[in-house]
């Protein structure tokens, strides 16, 4: 059997404070695939993603013959934990927080084996986080950003300033995602085209795939294709 599902509660300590003051935090991960796999996929997920993860894992296996391990990391607060800085709400009333830095520090210990290739990815805000994180560190060999929130204010400027440190990046968007009355989210098509062009100019192996439909169609399928493409391109 190639499938292995584990639930772990990892205790993470903040290294920036004295040992006596450090508080333990619980990080819940779900893991699929053999521990011996040389490619490890890291994906932040929310409650809305949990039921589709096994489907996503099986789809990735259909799309590639590469052996891999998928580690999904439960996000407690989607808008806070995956946002690199504060931004006003663009739908509903909940603003975006600035918890990405803290979440970033939590997931780095998952990527400590130098013999393995790590790929970070996800859907929507998780795709945004993946792009941001891969500009912060060279730990990730690839980025699988499926329908990322490229409209997020300041993302393009940040990526241009810090540069992409992964050598392979997959981008995708639904062909109806930019056709919205929301003025902020309507910029997503223009932004993702700019990101694709910038990464290509930087020499990154990068593709931009257009899927049929809006943002909410087949996120598990889109994310699976993203991870599979990156693994094939590594």
Backbone as CSV, one residue per row, in Angstrom:
resi,resn,N_x,N_y,N_z,CA_x,CA_y,CA_z,C_x,C_y,C_z
1,UNK,0.843,-1.194,0.000,0.000,0.000,0.000,0.883,1.251,0.000
2,UNK,0.563,2.197,-0.875,1.346,3.429,-0.953,0.773,4.524,-0.061
3,UNK,-0.450,4.339,0.417,-1.064,5.422,1.164,-0.815,5.241,2.653
4,UNK,-0.417,6.319,3.297,-0.241,6.306,4.735,-0.806,7.598,5.271
5,UNK,-1.722,7.521,6.180,-2.324,8.713,6.757,-2.015,8.754,8.231
6,UNK,-1.385,9.823,8.649,-1.075,10.008,10.057,-1.623,11.348,10.507
7,UNK,-2.010,11.440,11.736,-2.361,12.718,12.325,-1.370,12.980,13.440
8,UNK,-0.693,14.106,13.348,0.302,14.434,14.360,-0.023,15.782,14.980
9,UNK,0.261,15.891,16.243,0.207,17.189,16.904,1.629,17.530,17.305
10,UNK,2.240,18.422,16.530,3.645,18.745,16.729,3.748,19.942,17.667
11,UNK,4.624,19.848,18.661,4.817,20.966,19.570,5.945,21.842,19.048
12,UNK,5.615,23.101,18.771,6.564,24.034,18.186,6.962,25.073,19.229
13,UNK,8.243,25.317,19.351,8.715,26.334,20.284,9.278,27.513,19.484
14,UNK,9.002,28.700,19.950,9.537,29.900,19.300,10.981,30.094,19.717
15,UNK,11.893,30.192,18.756,13.322,30.297,19.059,13.751,31.713,19.454
16,UNK,12.883,32.689,19.282,13.265,34.070,19.504,13.095,34.518,20.951
17,UNK,12.622,33.617,21.825,12.414,33.989,23.220,13.197,33.052,24.114
18,UNK,13.528,33.487,25.345,14.255,32.614,26.266,13.497,31.317,26.505
19,UNK,14.261,30.253,26.811,13.649,28.942,27.003,12.555,28.993,28.055
20,UNK,12.798,29.720,29.132,11.832,29.759,30.222,10.528,30.425,29.826
21,UNK,10.550,31.277,28.767,9.365,32.018,28.351,8.682,31.422,27.136
22,UNK,9.262,30.381,26.575,8.718,29.841,25.338,7.412,29.101,25.594
23,UNK,6.447,29.364,24.763,5.169,28.681,24.889,5.045,27.629,23.802
24,UNK,4.498,26.500,24.174,4.318,25.435,23.200,3.017,25.630,22.453
25,UNK,3.063,25.431,21.147,1.883,25.547,20.324,1.683,24.240,19.569
26,UNK,0.451,23.899,19.363,0.137,22.657,18.681,-0.050,22.912,17.187
27,UNK,0.631,22.127,16.376,0.450,22.186,14.929,-0.017,20.817,14.469
28,UNK,-1.164,20.753,13.854,-1.742,19.482,13.447,-1.424,19.214,11.978
29,UNK,-0.847,18.047,11.707,-0.507,17.685,10.335,-1.160,16.361,9.968
30,UNK,-1.474,16.235,8.684,-1.991,14.989,8.128,-1.017,14.566,7.037
31,UNK,-0.555,13.314,7.100,0.526,12.898,6.207,0.127,11.685,5.385
32,UNK,0.396,11.770,4.099,0.085,10.698,3.155,1.363,10.321,2.413
33,UNK,1.531,9.025,2.180,2.641,8.576,1.352,3.806,8.043,2.163
34,UNK,4.720,7.356,1.510,5.840,6.710,2.209,6.843,7.712,2.770
35,UNK,7.340,7.437,3.961,8.339,8.307,4.571,9.642,8.314,3.781
36,UNK,9.858,7.275,2.994,11.107,7.166,2.232,11.117,8.036,0.970
37,UNK,9.988,8.629,0.612,9.903,9.412,-0.628,10.903,10.569,-0.598
38,UNK,11.525,10.812,-1.746,12.532,11.875,-1.823,11.913,13.246,-2.061
39,UNK,10.628,13.286,-2.418,9.921,14.547,-2.628,8.847,14.680,-1.566
40,UNK,8.840,15.819,-0.878,7.861,16.086,0.170,7.061,17.328,-0.203
41,UNK,5.752,17.179,-0.241,4.854,18.281,-0.552,4.290,18.848,0.743
42,UNK,4.369,20.146,0.916,3.860,20.829,2.104,2.674,21.684,1.686
43,UNK,1.519,21.478,2.328,0.319,22.224,1.937,-0.478,22.691,3.158
44,UNK,-0.645,24.000,3.340,-1.549,24.493,4.380,-3.000,24.218,3.977
45,UNK,-3.806,23.759,4.934,-5.214,23.502,4.652,-6.082,24.072,5.766
46,UNK,-7.340,24.384,5.422,-8.312,24.821,6.410,-9.367,23.755,6.613
47,UNK,-10.335,24.052,7.464,-11.412,23.097,7.699,-12.151,22.753,6.410
48,UNK,-12.270,23.751,5.512,-13.009,23.542,4.270,-12.268,22.624,3.304
49,UNK,-10.971,22.372,3.547,-10.186,21.524,2.647,-10.088,20.074,3.115
50,UNK,-10.317,19.849,4.393,-9.976,18.566,5.007,-10.597,17.364,4.299
51,UNK,-11.850,17.472,3.926,-12.539,16.325,3.338,-12.010,15.962,1.957
52,UNK,-11.374,16.914,1.261,-10.913,16.640,-0.096,-9.458,16.242,-0.210
53,UNK,-8.742,16.163,0.910,-7.309,15.920,0.838,-6.977,14.524,0.337
54,UNK,-7.705,13.527,0.790,-7.413,12.174,0.310,-7.674,12.063,-1.190
55,UNK,-8.742,12.737,-1.657,-9.004,12.773,-3.096,-7.853,13.447,-3.826
56,UNK,-7.395,14.557,-3.288,-6.267,15.266,-3.897,-5.034,14.384,-3.965
57,UNK,-4.741,13.688,-2.878,-3.576,12.803,-2.851,-3.666,11.738,-3.946
58,UNK,-4.819,11.123,-4.067,-4.994,10.086,-5.080,-4.930,10.654,-6.494
59,UNK,-5.410,11.878,-6.677,-5.305,12.523,-7.990,-3.849,12.804,-8.350
60,UNK,-3.067,13.265,-7.389,-1.653,13.504,-7.662,-0.986,12.213,-8.135
61,UNK,-1.319,11.118,-7.493,-0.746,9.818,-7.879,-1.159,9.428,-9.293
62,UNK,-2.359,9.871,-9.708,-2.789,9.595,-11.086,-2.012,10.441,-12.095
63,UNK,-1.653,11.659,-11.693,-1.041,12.606,-12.624,0.472,12.446,-12.761
64,UNK,1.105,11.717,-11.822,2.556,11.564,-11.887,2.961,10.200,-11.349
65,UNK,4.076,9.686,-11.868,4.630,8.431,-11.371,5.678,8.679,-10.286
66,UNK,5.964,9.931,-9.994,6.962,10.256,-8.978,6.461,9.809,-7.598
67,UNK,7.371,9.281,-6.806,7.019,8.930,-5.432,7.113,10.184,-4.559
68,UNK,6.145,10.385,-3.703,6.121,11.604,-2.895,5.420,11.354,-1.576
69,UNK,5.626,12.281,-0.669,4.915,12.300,0.608,4.208,13.646,0.704
70,UNK,2.941,13.632,1.047,2.151,14.848,1.188,1.922,15.123,2.667
71,UNK,2.365,16.289,3.120,2.125,16.720,4.498,1.232,17.957,4.456
72,UNK,0.029,17.820,4.959,-0.858,18.972,5.037,-0.831,19.503,6.461
73,UNK,-0.836,20.824,6.574,-0.731,21.484,7.876,-2.011,22.269,8.128
74,UNK,-2.677,21.960,9.210,-3.950,22.595,9.535,-3.735,24.057,9.919
75,UNK,-4.496,24.930,9.278,-4.451,26.364,9.561,-5.608,26.704,10.501
76,UNK,-5.295,27.351,11.604,-6.333,27.681,12.586,-7.219,28.829,12.112
77,UNK,-6.604,29.858,11.564,-7.343,31.043,11.121,-6.884,31.371,9.700
78,UNK,-7.706,31.020,8.721,-7.318,31.105,7.302,-6.871,32.508,6.908
79,UNK,-7.672,33.521,7.225,-7.355,34.888,6.794,-6.182,35.490,7.550
80,UNK,-5.969,35.049,8.775,-4.857,35.586,9.560,-3.554,34.847,9.284
81,UNK,-3.582,33.524,9.373,-2.350,32.738,9.363,-1.654,32.700,8.010
82,UNK,-2.386,32.943,6.931,-1.786,32.864,5.593,-1.524,34.226,4.970
83,UNK,-1.851,35.293,5.682,-1.674,36.658,5.154,-0.362,37.243,5.667
84,UNK,0.514,37.694,4.772,1.821,38.208,5.198,1.760,39.567,5.880
85,UNK,0.720,40.329,5.621,0.532,41.623,6.273,-0.960,41.943,6.282
86,UNK,-1.318,42.937,7.055,-2.730,43.283,7.204,-3.279,43.904,5.918
87,UNK,-4.518,43.577,5.631,-5.208,44.139,4.467,-6.702,44.135,4.777
88,UNK,-7.429,45.121,4.239,-8.865,45.176,4.504,-9.616,44.041,3.826
89,UNK,-10.764,43.690,4.372,-11.607,42.634,3.808,-12.017,42.995,2.388
90,UNK,-12.049,41.992,1.519,-12.530,42.214,0.150,-13.840,41.478,-0.100
91,UNK,-14.171,40.581,0.797,-15.482,39.927,0.771,-15.843,39.640,2.228
92,UNK,-17.090,39.791,2.570,-17.478,39.645,3.960,-16.937,40.804,4.788
93,UNK,-16.780,40.569,6.089,-16.356,41.632,6.994,-15.025,41.346,7.675
94,UNK,-14.458,40.173,7.416,-13.232,39.781,8.114,-11.997,40.285,7.385
95,UNK,-11.225,41.151,8.055,-9.985,41.655,7.482,-8.937,40.542,7.433
96,UNK,-7.888,40.795,6.681,-6.768,39.870,6.605,-5.736,40.264,7.654
97,UNK,-5.192,39.262,8.341,-4.234,39.522,9.399,-2.806,39.501,8.906
98,UNK,-1.872,39.327,9.833,-0.456,39.301,9.463,0.227,38.116,10.126
99,UNK,-0.434,36.957,10.089,0.082,35.790,10.780,0.975,34.888,9.969
100,UNK,1.252,35.237,8.705,2.046,34.348,7.848,3.452,34.119,8.384
101,UNK,4.052,35.143,8.987,5.411,35.003,9.509,5.468,33.928,10.600
102,UNK,4.505,33.951,11.491,4.465,32.963,12.561,4.209,31.563,12.003
103,UNK,3.277,31.450,11.061,2.977,30.151,10.458,4.183,29.634,9.678
104,UNK,4.873,30.525,9.003,6.076,30.193,8.252,7.122,29.553,9.168
105,UNK,7.343,30.140,10.341,8.320,29.600,11.290,7.903,28.220,11.797
106,UNK,6.589,27.996,11.873,6.102,26.701,12.352,6.358,25.577,11.352
107,UNK,6.223,25.872,10.057,6.336,24.783,9.075,7.781,24.498,8.672
108,UNK,8.701,25.416,8.900,10.086,25.186,8.490,10.692,23.920,9.093
109,UNK,10.400,23.570,10.367,10.967,22.335,10.901,10.529,21.069,10.148
110,UNK,9.461,21.157,9.366,9.033,20.009,8.568,9.961,19.767,7.385
111,UNK,10.843,20.716,7.119,11.680,20.682,5.911,13.159,20.555,6.275
112,UNK,13.461,19.735,7.259,14.822,19.687,7.788,15.730,18.631,7.201
113,UNK,15.233,17.782,6.323,16.052,16.708,5.749,16.658,17.186,4.432
114,UNK,17.945,17.429,4.424,18.600,17.997,3.241,18.659,17.020,2.070
115,UNK,18.348,15.751,2.308,18.368,14.764,1.221,17.062,14.763,0.421
116,UNK,16.079,15.526,0.870,14.769,15.536,0.213,14.523,16.867,-0.496
117,UNK,13.648,16.820,-1.496,13.222,18.029,-2.200,11.849,18.430,-1.661
118,UNK,11.727,19.665,-1.219,10.477,20.148,-0.635,9.757,21.077,-1.605
119,UNK,8.465,20.861,-1.724,7.604,21.688,-2.574,6.493,22.237,-1.696
120,UNK,6.295,23.543,-1.728,5.214,24.145,-0.964,4.123,24.580,-1.932
121,UNK,2.876,24.401,-1.523,1.795,24.769,-2.422,0.458,24.803,-1.721
122,UNK,-0.551,25.146,-2.486,-1.894,25.193,-1.933,-2.813,25.984,-2.829
123,UNK,-4.022,26.168,-2.337,-5.081,26.803,-3.112,-5.484,28.121,-2.477
124,UNK,-5.758,29.118,-3.321,-6.280,30.401,-2.865,-5.257,31.101,-1.967
125,UNK,-5.622,31.440,-0.725,-4.672,32.106,0.168,-3.465,31.213,0.475
126,UNK,-3.658,29.891,0.457,-2.517,28.989,0.658,-1.538,29.085,-0.507
127,UNK,-2.048,29.346,-1.711,-1.182,29.578,-2.855,-0.427,30.886,-2.727
128,UNK,-1.105,31.917,-2.231,-0.446,33.191,-1.935,0.675,32.983,-0.925
129,UNK,0.367,32.261,0.159,1.368,31.998,1.189,2.567,31.268,0.599
130,UNK,2.316,30.308,-0.271,3.406,29.539,-0.876,4.337,30.445,-1.679
131,UNK,3.767,31.345,-2.471,4.590,32.275,-3.253,5.402,33.183,-2.332
132,UNK,4.757,33.698,-1.300,5.431,34.576,-0.340,6.560,33.837,0.375
133,UNK,6.253,32.612,0.854,7.245,31.842,1.606,8.465,31.508,0.751
134,UNK,8.241,31.221,-0.532,9.341,30.858,-1.417,10.202,32.056,-1.799
135,UNK,9.755,33.247,-1.463,10.604,34.438,-1.600,11.375,34.715,-0.311
136,UNK,11.061,33.976,0.746,11.697,34.160,2.042,12.850,33.190,2.274
137,UNK,12.802,32.027,1.627,13.792,30.990,1.887,14.018,30.160,0.628
138,UNK,15.201,29.542,0.557,15.497,28.647,-0.563,15.282,27.187,-0.187
139,UNK,14.568,26.940,0.898,14.284,25.575,1.345,13.413,24.826,0.336
140,UNK,12.527,25.560,-0.338,11.568,24.923,-1.236,12.098,24.907,-2.669
141,UNK,12.202,23.714,-3.221,12.665,23.605,-4.608,11.566,23.979,-5.599
142,UNK,10.313,23.866,-5.176,9.214,24.182,-6.071,8.037,24.797,-5.353
143,UNK,7.188,25.477,-6.131,5.977,26.115,-5.623,4.810,25.695,-6.499
144,UNK,3.739,25.218,-5.867,2.523,24.829,-6.579,1.396,25.752,-6.127
145,UNK,1.205,26.848,-6.846,0.233,27.874,-6.460,-0.992,27.779,-7.359
146,UNK,-2.023,27.083,-6.877,-3.253,26.887,-7.641,-4.254,27.983,-7.292
147,UNK,-4.672,28.726,-8.293,-5.581,29.867,-8.096,-5.177,30.698,-6.887
148,UNK,-3.913,31.140,-6.826,-3.472,31.910,-5.658,-4.145,33.280,-5.614
149,UNK,-4.202,33.841,-4.436,-4.815,35.160,-4.249,-3.834,36.240,-4.698
150,UNK,-3.542,36.249,-5.991,-2.548,37.172,-6.544,-2.999,38.621,-6.477
151,UNK,-4.285,38.843,-6.211,-4.820,40.194,-6.064,-4.407,40.821,-4.739
152,UNK,-3.845,40.033,-3.818,-3.551,40.515,-2.468,-2.651,41.745,-2.536
153,UNK,-3.050,42.849,-1.899,-2.293,44.103,-2.011,-0.830,43.944,-1.584
154,UNK,0.077,44.385,-2.442,1.497,44.393,-2.117,2.262,43.140,-2.484
155,UNK,1.580,42.079,-2.943,2.282,40.824,-3.234,3.301,40.997,-4.353
156,UNK,2.883,41.609,-5.439,3.769,41.762,-6.586,5.028,42.554,-6.206
157,UNK,4.841,43.627,-5.455,5.979,44.444,-5.036,6.932,43.647,-4.150
158,UNK,6.363,42.847,-3.250,7.194,42.032,-2.360,8.007,41.021,-3.164
159,UNK,7.361,40.354,-4.113,8.059,39.350,-4.909,9.142,39.985,-5.770
160,UNK,8.870,41.163,-6.273,9.866,41.849,-7.096,11.075,42.265,-6.254
161,UNK,10.816,42.681,-5.008,11.883,43.150,-4.129,12.757,42.002,-3.628
162,UNK,12.128,40.872,-3.267,12.866,39.786,-2.623,13.288,38.682,-3.588
163,UNK,12.588,38.524,-4.702,12.970,37.525,-5.690,12.532,36.117,-5.324
164,UNK,12.179,35.344,-6.329,11.770,33.960,-6.126,12.999,33.081,-5.917
165,UNK,12.996,32.303,-4.839,14.141,31.462,-4.503,13.916,29.992,-4.863
166,UNK,12.721,29.638,-5.304,12.471,28.298,-5.834,12.749,28.305,-7.329
167,UNK,13.178,27.180,-7.843,13.539,27.146,-9.269,12.398,26.708,-10.166
168,UNK,11.310,26.184,-9.585,10.162,25.720,-10.365,8.885,26.273,-9.719
169,UNK,8.041,26.925,-10.526,6.802,27.505,-10.008,5.654,27.221,-10.971
170,UNK,4.573,26.691,-10.417,3.339,26.480,-11.177,2.309,27.498,-10.715
171,UNK,1.677,28.161,-11.677,0.596,29.109,-11.405,-0.635,28.685,-12.189
172,UNK,-1.807,28.897,-11.615,-3.031,28.650,-12.370,-4.098,29.633,-11.934
173,UNK,-5.132,29.738,-12.770,-6.265,30.598,-12.453,-7.469,30.113,-13.259
174,UNK,-8.643,30.229,-12.674,-9.857,29.943,-13.414,-10.142,31.062,-14.400
175,UNK,-10.650,30.730,-15.581,-10.819,31.747,-16.614,-11.955,32.731,-16.315
176,UNK,-12.699,32.499,-15.240,-13.746,33.427,-14.839,-13.421,34.158,-13.523
177,UNK,-12.267,33.896,-12.978,-11.933,34.489,-11.679,-11.785,36.005,-11.734
178,UNK,-11.276,36.524,-12.840,-11.099,37.970,-12.939,-12.373,38.679,-13.392
179,UNK,-13.405,37.897,-13.724,-14.671,38.483,-14.179,-15.616,38.610,-12.998
180,UNK,-15.318,39.546,-12.129,-16.087,39.772,-10.918,-16.297,41.262,-10.719
181,UNK,-17.357,41.617,-10.019,-17.638,43.028,-9.748,-16.769,43.585,-8.630
182,UNK,-16.152,42.694,-7.871,-15.263,43.143,-6.794,-13.994,43.736,-7.415
183,UNK,-13.776,45.022,-7.212,-12.696,45.727,-7.907,-11.314,45.218,-7.521
184,UNK,-11.138,44.800,-6.280,-9.838,44.287,-5.846,-9.586,42.914,-6.460
185,UNK,-10.553,42.017,-6.323,-10.359,40.653,-6.817,-10.340,40.585,-8.341
186,UNK,-10.920,41.588,-9.000,-10.914,41.616,-10.465,-9.509,41.821,-11.027
187,UNK,-8.569,42.246,-10.186,-7.192,42.454,-10.649,-6.390,41.159,-10.689
188,UNK,-6.982,40.042,-10.255,-6.215,38.803,-10.105,-5.616,38.324,-11.425
189,UNK,-6.360,38.491,-12.535,-5.830,38.063,-13.822,-4.614,38.857,-14.242
190,UNK,-4.712,40.173,-14.117,-3.585,41.044,-14.469,-2.380,40.749,-13.586
191,UNK,-2.623,40.581,-12.283,-1.521,40.327,-11.337,-0.815,39.002,-11.637
192,UNK,-1.596,37.952,-11.909,-0.946,36.651,-12.096,-0.188,36.610,-13.425
193,UNK,-0.659,37.339,-14.420,0.101,37.445,-15.670,1.420,38.175,-15.418
194,UNK,1.381,39.210,-14.590,2.597,39.952,-14.259,3.581,39.069,-13.494
195,UNK,3.065,38.289,-12.542,3.931,37.395,-11.768,4.570,36.357,-12.676
196,UNK,3.775,35.782,-13.581,4.314,34.793,-14.520,5.415,35.400,-15.374
197,UNK,5.188,36.603,-15.886,6.195,37.259,-16.699,7.454,37.566,-15.914
198,UNK,7.292,38.044,-14.682,8.435,38.368,-13.842,9.264,37.134,-13.529
199,UNK,8.612,36.036,-13.166,9.336,34.821,-12.831,10.056,34.250,-14.059
200,UNK,9.403,34.304,-15.203,10.043,33.841,-16.435,11.289,34.657,-16.731
201,UNK,11.194,35.968,-16.550,12.348,36.849,-16.770,13.478,36.539,-15.796
202,UNK,13.130,36.058,-14.599,14.145,35.723,-13.596,14.800,34.368,-13.870
203,UNK,14.323,33.657,-14.888,14.892,32.360,-15.210,14.270,31.195,-14.462
204,UNK,13.152,31.450,-13.780,12.447,30.392,-13.067,11.692,29.529,-14.083
205,UNK,11.706,28.218,-13.881,10.882,27.327,-14.707,9.443,27.516,-14.241
206,UNK,8.636,28.147,-15.071,7.319,28.591,-14.623,6.275,28.395,-15.715
207,UNK,5.074,28.002,-15.307,3.966,27.899,-16.230,2.747,28.578,-15.619
208,UNK,1.839,29.019,-16.475,0.563,29.594,-16.041,-0.542,28.852,-16.775
209,UNK,-1.326,28.078,-16.035,-2.394,27.282,-16.621,-3.739,27.923,-16.325
210,UNK,-4.580,27.999,-17.358,-5.925,28.551,-17.208,-6.930,27.408,-17.148
211,UNK,-7.685,27.377,-16.060,-8.719,26.357,-15.874,-10.084,26.941,-16.197
212,UNK,-11.009,26.095,-16.546,-12.370,26.557,-16.793,-13.082,26.831,-15.469
213,UNK,-13.821,27.944,-15.435,-14.671,28.195,-14.279,-14.154,29.252,-13.336
214,UNK,-14.890,29.410,-12.241,-14.553,30.430,-11.256,-13.605,29.881,-10.186
215,UNK,-13.468,30.626,-9.121,-12.486,30.292,-8.092,-12.850,29.034,-7.306
216,UNK,-14.113,28.703,-7.269,-14.568,27.653,-6.363,-14.752,26.291,-7.037
217,UNK,-14.333,26.160,-8.282,-14.516,24.907,-9.005,-13.296,23.994,-8.878
218,UNK,-13.522,22.789,-8.406,-12.541,21.711,-8.357,-11.190,22.118,-7.749
219,UNK,-11.182,22.666,-6.550,-9.890,23.031,-5.955,-8.965,21.845,-5.743
220,UNK,-9.520,20.666,-5.432,-8.661,19.499,-5.231,-7.999,19.069,-6.538
221,UNK,-8.748,19.118,-7.638,-8.197,18.758,-8.944,-7.123,19.758,-9.360
222,UNK,-7.405,21.027,-9.196,-6.450,22.071,-9.593,-5.164,21.985,-8.777
223,UNK,-5.313,21.741,-7.473,-4.128,21.655,-6.619,-3.321,20.403,-6.937
224,UNK,-3.997,19.315,-7.211,-3.299,18.079,-7.571,-2.493,18.269,-8.851
225,UNK,-3.083,18.936,-9.842,-2.351,19.182,-11.098,-1.135,20.065,-10.844
226,UNK,-1.298,21.017,-9.941,-0.196,21.928,-9.626,0.990,21.167,-9.045
227,UNK,0.739,20.344,-8.037,1.828,19.592,-7.417,2.458,18.612,-8.408
228,UNK,1.635,17.948,-9.200,2.164,16.968,-10.157,3.069,17.648,-11.186
229,UNK,2.667,18.811,-11.682,3.456,19.517,-12.678,4.825,19.901,-12.099
230,UNK,4.816,20.406,-10.869,6.075,20.811,-10.250,7.005,19.606,-10.077
231,UNK,6.466,18.494,-9.613,7.309,17.310,-9.431,7.919,16.844,-10.743
232,UNK,7.144,16.902,-11.823,7.668,16.490,-13.124,8.752,17.450,-13.618
233,UNK,8.674,18.709,-13.167,9.616,19.724,-13.662,10.873,19.829,-12.813
234,UNK,10.878,19.222,-11.634,12.058,19.311,-10.765,13.264,18.618,-11.404
